[in-house]
Amino acid sequence: MKIGIGTVQFGLSYGVSNTQGQTSISEVKKILQCAKQHNISILDTAATYGASEAVLGKTVNDEDYLSDGDYFKIVTKTPKANLDITFDKNAEIFESTFFNSLQKLQRDSVYGLLVHNADDLLSNQGDKLFQVMQDLQGQGLVKKIGISVYKQEQIEKIIERFAIDLIQLPINVFDQRLLQTGCLHKLKQKNIEVHARSVFLQGLLLMQPQYLADYFMPFKQHIADYINCLQAANLSLLEGALGFVMGINAIDCIVCGINNCAQLEAIISAAQPIPNDFFAKFAITNETLINPAVWKL
């Protein structure tokens, strides 16, 4: 199935609409059982996601409830490079963090390793840092290497310089920039596996206008118009948010942050493609709405 599981909530209390806090171990087990039953195999994590990697290590490999721990494809990420120190020191941190991740995950290898801060590859240490990842791949410790990005400018510069296999990028009903510019099509022409994140915009796309924080008030009418359009089409907020990304053929996996098994079951039921032209008028380029990194809540 095209859905993947974002596991940041397994290790932290995360998300503007998350009222449940960190997911319990018992609930993580239920989520993974449900995922396997529905052919969901991608698990996205990172060393910076609190206890997420350790939780996955305890649960993915638990033979008491999961018959095949190797079924899941785990994607993790590098730490942010400190460009004020030497490459040798950064390389040491990259490698030690990666091997620490393997230890926490209780794995000999992972499916994917992404540079968490794409600008690290665009720095004067970028070529050497990418070589570290290629070396790990050459040792059979990683199947696919790539980046997590926020901006199209990063994508364009990086794919010109580096032969990446995998990219994670933000896209949702309000943030359609990578679709409209043809960037997604270009990635697929290069046979790069594309994982979409922020498809719910940290839960904003699943919230009714009356529950929005004051910060979002300038966009309240835009959000209300979108919700009214969905209601007219007899679509739920979840069906709308998922339907948009499900309808994009260039996307290989949709990474959804999951708090509990009921959420995953709802996502599975709602994940049906909807033609992109249905959502075209709701695209917006104002970063104060579509970039959670600048939100002031």
Secondary structure, 3 states (H helix, E strand, C coil): CCEEEECHHHHCCCCCCCCCCCCCHHHHHHHHHHHHHCCCCEEECCCCCCCHHHHHHHHHCCCCCCCCHHHCEEEEECCCCCCCCCHHHHHHHHHHHHHHHHHHHCCCCEEEEEECCHHHCCCCCHHHHHHHHHHHHHCCCEEEEEEECCCHHHHHHHHHHCCCCEEEEECCCCCCHHHHCCHHHHHHHCCCEEEEECCCCCCHHHCCHHHCCHHHHHHHHHHHHHHHHHHHCCCCHHHHHHHHHHCCCCCCEEEEECCCHHHHHHHHHHCCCCCHHHCHHHCCCCHHHHCHHHCCC
